[in-house]
Amino acid sequence: MDQAKPEAQHVDLVEPPGHLIDSEDEPIDGYSLGWKTFAAIIALSLAYCATVINNMSFTIIKFQVGTVGGASIASWFSNAEYLVNLAVAPMLDREERIIVGGCAVGVVGSCVSASATTPGQIICGNALCGFAVSCAVLAIPANQEISTNRQRPLAMAINQTMGNCSSVLGVFVAAAFVKFNAGGNGGWQWQYYFQGCAYGFGGLVVLLTYFPPRPRLAREGNLRELLGGIDYVGIALMCGSFTSLLLGLTWGGVTYPWRSAQTIASLVCGIIGLIVFGLWEWLGKKDGIFDHRLMQSRNFPILMLNCTIDGMLLLGVAVLYSQQIGAFFTDDAVKIAAILSPYLVTSTFGCLPAGWLMTRTKSFRILLVGSLVWCALFTGLMSIVTPDRLAIALVFSGLFGIGTAVTTVIPLSALALSVPSYLLGTAGAISISARSLGGIIGVTIFTAIHTNEYNKHVASGLSTLISSEGYSDTTHHQITSILATGNPNLLSTSGLDPNLVQGVYAVLSDAQASSWTYVWVAVAGLIGANAVVSWFVESVAVRMNAHVESALEESEVRRRQLA
């Protein structure tokens, strides 16, 4: 969108990178936050909570597979949502009707998933929920817009604290439904009904409390100009490329060999597509998904990387870690939730201190880099967890949860202070897509690492066991056929020698331990690289003033914005 803007003199498209512009002035009437703003912050946070409860449904994928099947495509239970989120978020604006409408779609999508009897129906319902997440999570940039610049980190901390509290609630509610088989047929369906209620309540309170002026870009353009300004080519290139990559990563070593034509073609097409996408955003469209005005400092690309890694931690690790708990320690859904809770609880109570520190000090680099190093250390140490080391898992997951509290609050707060405020919604939508992308990367790559390492260790271990015990190839084939069903418990009723069966179970246990080691090493390496890059962020202290982009309190500022 190239229409003129009142603050165009503040945001020059050719401003050299590396220079953070102080593009907002202090309001002349002493604007201050009041009860209307605080009520809206709470309401918007509740809408965001619905999206978090939505994501906690992915911690019970194992039990969904046990009911409807689809083990080979289980990663798409979550990736369907993340891909829709990735595609839709850049097209949306943070108006009240978008957030409320998204919550309504979330109610529908939750009901579709709850009534599913096949994997495909769950994927369709979750895709609808992905659209809902794209809309409802815009509560985050909306939350930042109604706060003054200097109070944005604290507002973000409130938002994330409530969201993380809902994650603890969501994972235990989901586990309880499975544990007590509410309604029969596995009980997991009621988690979807619960998240549908959360969407309905979140949308209602936003409808009753949030009455912002229209976003500045929307005030300055008509509907045709706004629709015409959407970067459809960029969105198609981005989503198509990532879908192709995900297919290749999901197929590789599982559905098809890594060297198969299907896997290689999918990966190559995805890589080429991303290159074309980058060239399009650089040379083809200045106000595309990556609006060139966002690049006034190097903070934007660095903080986008932070959001992507944060998505890997909050979404990818949460999904995969719950599966590791089920493989190592217990099949009891409530106990799985209890073992997962140290990570969730510590990431909750660290949010407010992180936001308060940034608000008081107007500084964030040391805090951000330090938290990333902390996360890299303890996710790396998670690689030594084995089925007989539950205490270590509880301690280390709780410790890296402390670090994720900072990586959740600080990058989004710094991002909101690193771009022109009238592009805050655009930056927020991109950050949401980046977080979803992180979830996709986390679930897909970590699943691929685990699956391939697990299969490799099982094949090697079985060969050694069979040859050392002197069993025939027929016995080997019988065992591998049973394992291919995805239910190794069938070995106990197969008529095989009980000692051999116990040996196979030992091989499976060793393979699980070894394969998860590689997953956590990969997580730690990515976070460590992010810490190095984050050292180069610029200060945002100059922007932490009393400017408010979307005033809710009665004032001269609001009257001007409503005009």
C-alpha positions as CSV (number, residue, x, y, z in Angstrom):
1,M,0.0,0.0,0.0
2,D,1.6,3.2,-1.2
3,Q,-0.9,5.8,-0.1
4,A,0.4,8.9,1.7
5,K,0.7,8.6,5.5
6,P,0.8,11.5,8.0
7,E,4.0,10.3,9.5
8,A,5.8,9.5,6.2
9,Q,8.5,12.0,7.1
10,H,9.4,9.8,10.1
11,V,9.7,6.5,8.2
12,D,11.9,6.8,5.1
13,L,11.9,3.7,2.9
14,V,15.6,4.4,2.0
15,E,16.6,4.9,5.7
16,P,20.0,3.1,6.0
17,P,19.7,-0.1,8.1
18,G,21.2,-0.2,11.5
19,H,19.6,3.1,12.6
20,L,16.6,3.0,14.9
21,I,14.3,5.9,14.2
22,D,12.5,7.7,17.1
23,S,9.3,8.1,15.1
24,E,6.8,8.8,17.8
25,D,6.5,12.0,19.9
26,E,5.3,12.3,23.5
27,P,1.6,13.0,23.6
28,I,1.0,16.7,24.4
29,D,-2.0,16.0,26.7
30,G,-0.3,13.7,29.2
31,Y,-2.1,10.5,28.1
32,S,-2.2,7.8,30.8
33,L,-3.7,4.3,31.0
34,G,-6.9,3.8,32.8
35,W,-9.5,1.0,33.5
36,K,-10.7,0.8,29.9
37,T,-7.1,-0.1,28.8
38,F,-6.6,-2.6,31.6
39,A,-9.9,-4.3,30.9
40,A,-9.1,-4.6,27.3
41,I,-5.6,-6.0,28.0
42,I,-7.2,-8.7,30.2
43,A,-9.9,-9.4,27.5
44,L,-7.3,-9.6,24.7
45,S,-5.2,-11.8,26.8
46,L,-8.1,-14.2,27.3
47,A,-8.6,-14.4,23.5
48,Y,-4.9,-15.3,23.3
49,C,-5.4,-17.9,26.1
50,A,-7.8,-19.7,23.8
51,T,-5.1,-20.1,21.3
52,V,-2.7,-21.5,23.9
53,I,-5.3,-24.0,25.1
54,N,-5.7,-24.9,21.4
55,N,-2.0,-25.7,21.2
56,M,-2.1,-27.8,24.3
57,S,-4.4,-30.2,22.5
58,F,-1.3,-31.4,20.6
59,T,0.1,-32.9,23.8
60,I,-2.5,-35.7,23.5
61,I,-1.8,-36.6,19.8
62,K,-0.6,-40.0,21.0
63,F,-4.1,-40.8,22.3
64,Q,-5.8,-39.5,19.2
65,V,-3.7,-41.8,17.1
66,G,-4.7,-44.7,19.4
67,T,-8.4,-44.0,18.7
68,V,-8.5,-43.0,15.0
69,G,-5.1,-44.2,13.7
70,G,-2.9,-42.2,11.4
71,A,0.4,-42.7,13.1
72,S,2.3,-42.0,9.9
73,I,0.6,-38.6,9.4
74,A,0.3,-37.6,13.1
75,S,2.7,-34.6,12.7
76,W,0.0,-33.1,10.4
77,F,-2.4,-33.0,13.3
78,S,-0.4,-30.0,14.4
79,N,1.2,-28.9,11.2
80,A,-2.2,-28.4,9.5
81,E,-2.9,-25.6,12.1
82,Y,0.6,-24.1,11.8
83,L,0.5,-24.0,8.0
84,V,-2.9,-22.3,7.9
85,N,-1.6,-19.8,10.5
86,L,1.5,-19.2,8.5
87,A,-0.6,-18.4,5.4
88,V,-3.4,-16.4,6.9
89,A,-1.7,-14.2,9.5
90,P,0.0,-11.8,7.0
91,M,-3.3,-11.0,5.5
92,L,-5.1,-9.9,8.7
93,D,-5.4,-6.7,10.6
94,R,-5.9,-6.4,14.4
95,E,-9.4,-5.0,14.4
96,E,-12.0,-6.1,16.9
97,R,-14.1,-7.9,14.3
98,I,-11.2,-10.0,13.1
99,I,-10.3,-11.2,16.6
100,V,-13.9,-11.9,17.5
101,G,-14.6,-13.6,14.2
102,G,-11.5,-15.7,14.6
103,C,-12.8,-16.9,18.0
104,A,-16.1,-17.9,16.3
105,V,-14.2,-20.0,13.7
106,G,-12.3,-21.5,16.6
107,V,-15.6,-22.7,18.1
108,V,-16.5,-24.4,14.8
109,G,-13.1,-25.9,14.2
110,S,-13.0,-27.3,17.8
111,C,-16.4,-29.0,17.3
112,V,-15.2,-30.5,13.9
113,S,-12.1,-32.0,15.6
114,A,-14.1,-33.2,18.6
115,S,-16.5,-35.1,16.4
116,A,-13.8,-36.6,14.2
117,T,-13.6,-40.3,13.6
118,T,-10.7,-40.3,11.0
119,P,-7.3,-38.6,10.9
120,G,-8.4,-36.5,8.0
121,Q,-11.3,-35.0,9.9
122,I,-9.0,-34.1,12.8
123,I,-6.6,-32.4,10.3
124,C,-9.5,-30.5,8.8
125,G,-10.8,-29.3,12.2
126,N,-7.3,-28.3,13.3
127,A,-6.9,-26.4,10.0
128,L,-10.0,-24.4,10.9
129,C,-8.5,-23.8,14.3
130,G,-5.3,-22.6,12.6
131,F,-7.4,-19.8,11.0
132,A,-8.8,-19.1,14.4
133,V,-5.4,-18.9,16.0
134,S,-4.3,-16.5,13.2
135,C,-7.1,-14.1,14.1
136,A,-7.2,-14.5,17.9
137,V,-3.4,-14.2,18.4
138,L,-3.6,-10.7,16.9
139,A,-4.6,-9.9,20.4
140,I,-0.8,-9.6,21.0
141,P,-0.1,-6.6,18.7
142,A,-3.5,-5.2,19.7
143,N,-2.3,-5.4,23.3
144,Q,0.8,-3.5,22.4
145,E,-1.0,-0.8,20.5
146,I,-3.3,0.2,23.4
147,S,-0.3,0.5,25.8
148,T,2.1,3.4,25.8
149,N,5.5,2.6,24.3
150,R,7.2,2.5,27.7
151,Q,4.6,0.1,29.2
152,R,4.6,-2.3,26.3
153,P,7.0,-4.9,27.9
154,L,4.8,-5.0,31.0
155,A,1.6,-5.4,29.0
156,M,3.2,-8.2,27.0
157,A,4.3,-9.8,30.3
158,I,0.7,-9.8,31.5
159,N,-0.5,-11.3,28.3
160,Q,2.1,-14.1,28.3
161,T,1.6,-14.9,32.0
162,M,-2.1,-15.4,31.4
163,G,-1.3,-17.4,28.3
164,N,1.2,-19.7,30.1
165,C,-1.2,-20.2,33.0
166,S,-3.8,-21.3,30.4
167,S,-1.2,-23.7,29.0
168,V,-0.9,-25.4,32.4
169,L,-4.6,-25.5,32.7
170,G,-5.0,-26.8,29.2
171,V,-2.5,-29.7,29.5
172,F,-4.1,-30.9,32.7
173,V,-7.6,-30.6,31.4
174,A,-6.7,-32.5,28.3
175,A,-4.9,-35.2,30.4
176,A,-7.9,-35.5,32.7
177,F,-10.3,-36.0,29.8
178,V,-8.1,-38.8,28.5
179,K,-7.4,-40.3,31.9
180,F,-11.0,-40.6,32.9
181,N,-12.2,-41.3,29.3
182,A,-14.8,-38.6,29.5
183,G,-17.6,-39.5,27.0
184,G,-15.9,-42.7,26.0
185,N,-13.8,-43.4,22.8
186,G,-10.6,-42.0,24.4
187,G,-11.9,-38.9,26.1
188,W,-9.7,-36.5,24.0
189,Q,-12.7,-35.2,22.2
190,W,-13.8,-33.2,25.2
191,Q,-10.5,-31.3,25.2
192,Y,-11.7,-29.8,21.9
193,Y,-15.0,-28.9,23.4
194,F,-13.2,-27.2,26.2
195,Q,-11.0,-25.2,23.8
196,G,-14.2,-24.3,21.9
197,C,-15.6,-22.8,25.1
198,A,-12.4,-20.9,25.6
199,Y,-12.7,-19.4,22.1
200,G,-16.3,-18.5,22.8
201,F,-15.6,-16.8,26.1
202,G,-12.5,-15.0,24.8
203,G,-14.4,-13.6,21.8
204,L,-17.2,-12.4,24.0
205,V,-15.1,-10.5,26.4
206,V,-13.2,-8.8,23.6
207,L,-16.5,-7.8,22.0
208,L,-17.6,-6.2,25.3
209,T,-14.4,-4.3,26.2
210,Y,-12.2,-3.6,23.2
211,F,-13.3,-0.5,21.2
212,P,-10.1,0.8,19.5
213,P,-9.8,3.4,16.7
214,R,-9.3,1.8,13.4
215,P,-5.6,1.0,12.7
216,R,-3.9,3.9,11.0
217,L,-3.3,2.2,7.7
218,A,-6.9,1.2,7.6
219,R,-8.0,4.8,8.4
220,E,-5.9,6.1,5.5
221,G,-7.1,3.6,2.7
222,N,-10.3,2.2,1.4
223,L,-11.2,-1.5,1.3
224,R,-10.1,-2.0,-2.3
225,E,-6.7,-0.5,-1.6
226,L,-6.3,-2.6,1.5
227,L,-7.2,-5.8,-0.3
228,G,-5.0,-4.8,-3.3
229,G,-2.0,-4.3,-0.9
230,I,-2.0,-7.9,0.3
231,D,1.0,-9.7,-1.0
232,Y,-0.8,-12.7,-2.5
233,V,2.3,-13.8,-4.6
234,G,4.5,-13.7,-1.5
235,I,2.1,-15.6,0.6
236,A,1.6,-18.3,-2.1
237,L,5.4,-18.7,-2.6
238,M,6.1,-18.8,1.2
239,C,3.4,-21.4,2.0
240,G,3.9,-23.5,-1.0
241,S,7.7,-23.6,-0.4
242,F,7.3,-24.6,3.3
243,T,4.6,-27.2,2.5
244,S,7.0,-28.8,0.0
245,L,9.8,-28.8,2.5
246,L,7.6,-30.3,5.2
247,L,6.4,-33.0,2.9
248,G,10.0,-33.9,2.1
249,L,11.1,-33.9,5.7
250,T,8.0,-35.9,6.8
251,W,8.5,-38.5,4.0
252,G,12.2,-38.9,4.3
253,G,13.2,-42.2,5.9
254,V,9.6,-43.0,6.8
255,T,7.2,-43.0,3.8
256,Y,10.0,-42.9,1.2
257,P,13.8,-43.3,1.4
258,W,15.8,-40.1,1.8
259,R,17.3,-40.7,-1.7
260,S,13.9,-41.4,-3.4
261,A,12.7,-39.1,-6.2
262,Q,9.7,-38.0,-4.2
263,T,11.7,-36.9,-1.1
264,I,14.5,-35.2,-3.1
265,A,12.0,-33.4,-5.5
266,S,9.9,-32.1,-2.6
267,L,13.0,-30.8,-0.7
268,V,14.5,-29.2,-3.8
269,C,11.2,-27.5,-4.8
270,G,10.9,-26.1,-1.3
271,I,14.4,-24.7,-1.3
272,I,14.0,-23.1,-4.8
273,G,10.6,-21.7,-3.8
274,L,12.1,-20.0,-0.7
275,I,14.9,-18.5,-2.8
276,V,12.3,-17.1,-5.3
277,F,10.2,-15.9,-2.3
278,G,13.2,-14.0,-0.9
279,L,14.0,-12.4,-4.3
280,W,10.3,-11.4,-4.7
281,E,10.2,-9.7,-1.2
282,W,13.5,-8.0,-1.9
283,L,13.0,-6.8,-5.5
284,G,9.4,-7.4,-6.4
285,K,7.3,-5.7,-3.7
286,K,8.4,-3.0,-1.2
287,D,5.3,-3.4,0.9
288,G,4.9,-7.1,0.8
289,I,4.9,-9.6,3.7
290,F,8.3,-8.1,4.7
291,D,7.4,-4.4,4.2
292,H,10.7,-2.6,3.6
293,R,9.8,0.0,6.2
294,L,10.2,-2.7,8.8
295,M,13.9,-2.8,8.1
296,Q,14.8,0.5,9.7
297,S,17.1,-1.4,12.0
298,R,18.7,-4.8,12.1
299,N,16.4,-5.7,15.0
300,F,13.6,-6.9,12.8
301,P,15.4,-9.9,11.2
302,I,17.1,-10.8,14.4
303,L,13.9,-10.7,16.4
304,M,12.1,-12.7,13.7
305,L,14.7,-15.4,14.3
306,N,14.0,-15.2,18.0
307,C,10.2,-15.6,17.4
308,T,10.9,-18.7,15.2
309,I,13.1,-20.3,17.8
310,D,10.5,-19.4,20.5
311,G,7.9,-21.2,18.4
312,M,10.2,-24.3,18.3
313,L,10.4,-24.1,22.1
314,L,6.8,-23.4,23.0
315,L,5.1,-25.4,20.3
316,G,7.6,-27.9,18.9
317,V,9.3,-28.9,22.1
318,A,6.0,-29.0,24.1
319,V,4.5,-31.5,21.5
320,L,7.7,-33.6,21.3
321,Y,8.5,-33.6,25.0
322,S,5.1,-34.9,25.9
323,Q,5.7,-37.8,23.5
324,Q,9.1,-38.4,25.1
325,I,7.5,-38.5,28.5
326,G,5.0,-41.1,27.2
327,A,7.7,-43.2,25.8
328,F,10.1,-43.0,28.8
329,F,8.0,-42.7,32.0
330,T,4.3,-43.4,31.8
331,D,1.3,-43.9,29.6
332,D,-1.0,-42.2,32.1
333,A,-2.2,-38.9,30.6
334,V,-2.4,-37.1,34.0
335,K,1.1,-38.2,35.0
336,I,2.4,-37.0,31.6
337,A,0.9,-33.6,32.3
338,A,2.4,-33.6,35.8
339,I,5.9,-34.4,34.4
340,L,5.5,-31.7,31.8
341,S,4.3,-29.1,34.3
342,P,7.7,-28.0,35.7
343,Y,8.5,-26.6,32.2
344,L,5.1,-25.0,31.9
345,V,5.0,-23.5,35.4
346,T,8.5,-22.0,35.4
347,S,7.9,-20.5,31.9
348,T,4.7,-18.9,33.4
349,F,6.1,-17.2,36.5
350,G,9.2,-15.8,34.7
351,C,7.2,-13.6,32.3
352,L,6.3,-10.8,34.7
353,P,9.8,-10.3,36.1
354,A,11.1,-10.2,32.5
355,G,8.6,-7.6,31.4
356,W,9.2,-5.5,34.6
357,L,13.0,-5.6,34.1
358,M,12.7,-4.4,30.5
359,T,10.3,-1.6,31.5
360,R,12.5,-0.4,34.3
361,T,15.9,-0.6,32.6
362,K,14.8,0.1,29.0
363,S,17.3,-2.5,28.0
364,F,16.9,-6.1,26.8
365,R,20.1,-7.4,25.0
366,I,21.9,-8.9,28.0
367,L,18.6,-10.4,29.4
368,L,17.7,-12.0,26.0
369,V,21.2,-13.4,25.2
370,G,21.6,-14.7,28.7
371,S,18.2,-16.4,28.6
372,L,19.1,-18.1,25.3
373,V,22.4,-19.3,26.6
374,W,20.6,-20.6,29.6
375,C,18.0,-22.4,27.4
376,A,20.8,-23.9,25.2
377,L,22.6,-25.2,28.3
378,F,19.6,-27.0,29.8
379,T,18.0,-28.3,26.6
380,G,21.4,-29.7,25.9
381,L,21.5,-31.4,29.3
382,M,18.1,-32.9,28.5
383,S,19.9,-35.2,26.1
384,I,21.2,-37.2,29.0
385,V,17.6,-38.0,30.2
386,T,16.9,-41.8,30.1
387,P,13.9,-43.8,31.3
388,D,15.5,-44.2,34.8
389,R,16.3,-40.5,35.2
390,L,12.9,-38.9,35.8
391,A,14.3,-36.5,38.5
392,I,16.8,-35.1,36.0
393,A,14.0,-34.6,33.4
394,L,11.9,-32.7,36.0
395,V,14.8,-30.4,37.1
396,F,16.3,-29.6,33.7
397,S,12.9,-29.0,32.0
398,G,11.9,-26.7,34.8
399,L,15.2,-24.8,34.5
400,F,15.0,-24.3,30.7
401,G,11.4,-23.2,31.3
402,I,12.7,-20.2,33.2
403,G,14.6,-19.1,30.1
404,T,11.6,-19.6,27.8
405,A,9.7,-17.0,29.9
406,V,12.2,-14.4,28.8
407,T,12.4,-15.5,25.1
408,T,8.6,-15.3,25.0
409,V,8.2,-11.8,26.4
410,I,11.3,-9.9,25.4
411,P,11.5,-10.4,21.6
412,L,7.9,-9.5,21.0
413,S,8.2,-6.4,23.2
414,A,11.5,-5.3,21.5
415,L,9.9,-6.0,18.1
416,A,7.0,-3.6,18.9
417,L,9.6,-0.9,19.7
418,S,11.8,-1.6,16.7
419,V,9.3,-0.8,13.9
420,P,7.1,2.2,13.1
421,S,4.0,2.0,15.3
422,Y,1.6,2.1,12.4
423,L,3.2,-1.1,11.1
424,L,3.1,-2.8,14.5
425,G,0.1,-5.0,13.4
426,T,2.0,-6.0,10.3
427,A,5.1,-6.8,12.3
428,G,3.0,-8.7,14.9
429,A,1.3,-10.7,12.1
430,I,4.7,-11.7,10.7
431,S,6.0,-12.6,14.2
432,I,2.9,-14.8,14.6
433,S,3.7,-16.5,11.3
434,A,7.4,-16.9,12.4
435,R,6.3,-18.5,15.6
436,S,4.0,-20.9,13.7
437,L,6.9,-21.6,11.4
438,G,9.0,-22.4,14.4
439,G,6.4,-24.8,15.6
440,I,6.3,-26.5,12.1
441,I,10.1,-26.7,12.0
442,G,10.2,-28.0,15.5
443,V,7.6,-30.7,15.1
444,T,8.7,-31.8,11.6
445,I,12.5,-31.7,12.0
446,F,12.6,-33.1,15.5
447,T,10.1,-35.8,14.6
448,A,12.2,-36.7,11.5
449,I,15.4,-36.8,13.7
450,H,13.7,-39.0,16.3
451,T,12.0,-41.3,13.8
452,N,15.1,-41.9,11.7
453,E,17.5,-42.4,14.6
454,Y,14.9,-44.7,16.3
455,N,14.4,-46.8,13.3
456,K,18.2,-47.0,12.7
457,H,18.9,-48.1,16.3
458,V,16.0,-50.6,16.3
459,A,17.2,-52.2,13.1
460,S,20.7,-52.5,14.4
461,G,19.7,-53.7,17.8
462,L,17.3,-56.4,16.5
463,S,20.0,-57.7,14.1
464,T,22.5,-58.0,16.9
465,L,19.9,-59.7,19.2
466,I,18.6,-62.2,16.6
467,S,22.1,-63.2,15.5
468,S,23.6,-63.5,19.1
469,E,20.7,-65.7,20.2
470,G,20.7,-67.8,17.1
471,Y,17.2,-67.2,15.9
472,S,16.1,-67.6,12.3
473,D,15.3,-64.9,9.7
474,T,11.7,-66.0,10.0
475,T,11.6,-64.9,13.6
476,H,13.3,-61.6,12.7
477,H,10.6,-61.0,10.0
478,Q,7.8,-61.9,12.5
479,I,9.2,-59.3,15.0
480,T,9.6,-56.5,12.5
481,S,6.1,-57.2,11.2
482,I,4.6,-56.8,14.7
483,L,6.7,-53.6,15.3
484,A,5.4,-52.2,12.0
485,T,1.9,-52.2,13.4
486,G,2.9,-49.5,15.9
487,N,1.8,-51.7,18.8
488,P,4.9,-53.5,20.3
489,N,2.7,-54.9,23.1
490,L,1.5,-57.5,20.6
491,L,4.9,-59.2,21.0
492,S,3.7,-60.5,24.4
493,T,0.9,-62.5,22.7
494,S,2.8,-63.6,19.6
495,G,4.0,-67.0,20.9
496,L,7.6,-65.9,20.8
497,D,10.1,-66.9,23.5
498,P,9.5,-64.7,26.5
499,N,13.2,-64.1,26.9
500,L,13.4,-63.0,23.3
501,V,10.4,-60.7,23.8
502,Q,12.1,-59.0,26.8
503,G,15.2,-58.6,24.7
504,V,13.3,-56.9,22.0
505,Y,11.7,-54.5,24.6
506,A,15.2,-53.7,25.8
507,V,16.2,-52.9,22.3
508,L,13.2,-50.6,21.8
509,S,14.0,-48.8,25.1
510,D,17.6,-48.3,24.2
511,A,16.6,-46.9,20.8
512,Q,14.2,-44.5,22.4
513,A,16.9,-43.1,24.7
514,S,19.4,-42.8,21.9
515,S,17.0,-41.1,19.4
516,W,15.8,-38.4,21.9
517,T,19.4,-37.6,22.6
518,Y,19.8,-36.4,19.1
519,V,16.6,-34.3,19.3
520,W,17.7,-32.4,22.3
521,V,21.2,-31.8,20.9
522,A,19.6,-30.3,17.8
523,V,17.4,-28.0,19.9
524,A,20.3,-26.8,22.0
525,G,22.4,-26.1,18.9
526,L,19.7,-24.0,17.3
527,I,19.2,-22.0,20.5
528,G,22.9,-21.4,20.9
529,A,23.2,-20.1,17.4
530,N,20.3,-17.8,18.1
531,A,22.1,-16.5,21.2
532,V,25.1,-15.5,19.1
533,V,23.0,-13.7,16.5
534,S,20.9,-11.9,19.3
535,W,24.1,-10.2,20.6
536,F,23.8,-7.8,17.7
537,V,20.4,-6.3,18.5
538,E,20.1,-2.5,18.9
539,S,18.8,-0.6,21.9
540,V,15.1,0.5,21.8
541,A,15.4,2.8,24.8
542,V,14.8,5.9,22.6
543,R,11.4,4.6,21.7
544,M,10.2,3.8,25.2
545,N,8.2,7.0,25.6
546,A,4.5,7.9,26.2
547,H,3.3,7.4,22.7
548,V,0.2,5.3,22.3
549,E,-0.8,4.0,18.8
550,S,-4.4,3.1,19.6
551,A,-5.9,5.1,22.6
552,L,-8.8,3.6,24.5
553,E,-9.0,6.3,27.2
554,E,-11.1,9.4,26.6
555,S,-8.4,12.0,25.6
556,E,-7.4,14.4,22.8
557,V,-5.2,11.5,21.5
558,R,-8.3,9.3,21.1
559,R,-10.3,12.1,19.5
560,R,-7.7,12.7,16.9
561,Q,-7.4,8.9,16.2
562,L,-11.2,8.6,15.8
563,A,-11.4,11.6,13.4
